[in-house]
Amino acid sequence: MRWDELFRDLEAQLAQAAAAELAGEVADRTRREAAEVTLGDRLRAARGQALRLTVRGAAPLAGTLREVGPDWLLVGQHDAREVLVANAAVIAVSGLPHLHTEEASQVRARLGLGSALRGIARDRAPVAVTTVDGSTVTGTFDRVGRDYVQLAEHPVGEPRRPSQVSGVRVVPFAALATVARPG
């Protein structure tokens, strides 16, 4: 009788040790997989959802995430404005789904901040540009280079006419926080 109890006890200890080892391995694999997830993956999974952003140099931003590029995101606000946000200026994001990810398409993966800014420049739409130091300037993009944007400064409500342009400002992409298009 004592031998049966001893063998049952040993079997129980081995089963418990195997379960603990499996649980540790699962936890380790989960941590490794989570380490491969980028902010872009998390953001793509949140398209169409309401988010709150803390952006360096800009006021807190709340709205619906409309689009995500490799280094930018587009937020639609309740007043119908659209705001392009440079990922480098994002300090924090609230409202993301819990660890859900979505892969980027090959085309979207190549549409960087410059591509998004060139689309705005092509539309000749007036914008309000906020830089990471908190300053804001309004006008129309004249040119988008590889790592900068050139802005003809003028009031947002006025068309870009030589008589309305008060100056030309070149802003490096690294200094951009947000680009807002009036709704």
Helices and strands as residue ranges (DSSP letters): H 2-35, H 39-44, E 50-55, E 61-68, E 72-76, E 82-86, G 87-89, E 90-94, H 106-110, H 113-123, E 126-131, E 136-144, E 148-153, E 167-172, G 173-175, E 176-181
